[in-house]
Amino acid sequence: MKNDFRARSHPAYWAFIVHRVSGFTLAVFLPFHFWALGQALQGAAALDGFLQWTQQPLLKLAEIGLVLLLAAHMTGGVRLLMLEFLAWRDWQTSLIAVAAGASLAAGLVFALNVV
């Protein structure tokens, strides 16, 4: 039981959880994204109506969260590729912090551009 707690408190475990949750959330979002793109097939009026609906503050906040999840999933994936293909070095434990920082920076840049 004690080892289980130690394993779950390790930053690599939390990086794993963030990567899985962000991937699942993006997979759930994808059909909605395709549906939104499909609005263009129904004509300019349908697409314009949808785009106007997306200007709501709650949806803007969700959009920022989506970009943050996408950045977290991408940087987590790059971290995993580096672990897979590079020889192990002690500095690779810092990749978790670098991935988290890059994700937050991408989300912040997007948020500042949206607001």
N, C-alpha and C positions, 0 to 999 in steps of 0.2 A: 504494500500500500504506500509506503514511504517513497519507493522508487517511482511509482506511478505519479505521485504528486510532483516529484522533481522533473520527470519527463514532460509533464504538462505545463510546467512553469518555464521551460526552456524557450528562448526566443524562436528557435527553429520550429517548435510545435505551433506557435502562434502564427508564424509565417505560413506554415502549411494550412492552418485553419483559414487565414485570410485569403490564400490562393484558392482554396476549394469553395469558400462562400462566394467570393467574387466571380469565379467561373460559373457557379450555379446560377447566381443572380443574372449574369449576362446571358446565359442560356435561356432563362425565363423571359428576359427582355426581348430577345431576338424575334420571336413571332410578332410582337407588338411593333417592332421596328419595320418588319416587312409589311405589316398591315398599313402603317403610316405611309410607306413608300407607295403602296398600292392605291392610295388616295389620288395620286397623280394620274393613274390610269382612268379614273372616273371623271377627270376634267379639272380645269384650272379652278373652278369655283369650289369643288370639294377639297382640293388641296389647300386653297387659301383659307377656307373655313377651318380646316384642321390646324393650319399654322397659326391662325389667330387664336384658337383655343389653347395652343401651347404657350401662349404668353402669360398665363396665370402664374403668380408668384410661387405657388406650391409646386407646379411643374418645373419652374426654373430651378428650384431647390433640388428636385429629383434629378434634373439634368446634371447639376453639379455633382450630386452623389454618384450618378452613373459614370461620369468622366473619372471620378476618383476611383470607383471600382475597376474601371477599364485600366487605369494607370497602375493600380495595385496588382491586377492580374498580369499585366505585361511585365512590370518590373520583377514580380515574383517568378515569372517564367524565365526571364533572362537570368535571374539568380540561379534557378535550377539548372539551366543550360551551362552556366559557368561551373557549377559544382560537378556536373556530369562530365564535361569535356576537359577541364583543367585539372592539373595535379593539385592535391589538397595542400593548402597553406593555411597558417593560422589567421591570416588576414581575411580569409573567406567567411569567417563568422561575422565580420563587419558588413558583409553583403546584405544582411537582413536590415540593418539600419540604413544603408544606402538605398535599398529598394523602397523602404518606407518613406524616407525623405524625398526621393524622386517622385513617388506617388503623390505625396502631399503637395509638393511643389507644382506638379502638373494640375492637380485639382485647384490649387490656389490661383494659378495663372488663368485657368479657365473661369473660375468664379469672378475674378477681378475683371475679366473681359466681358462677362455676361451682365454683371450688375452695372 
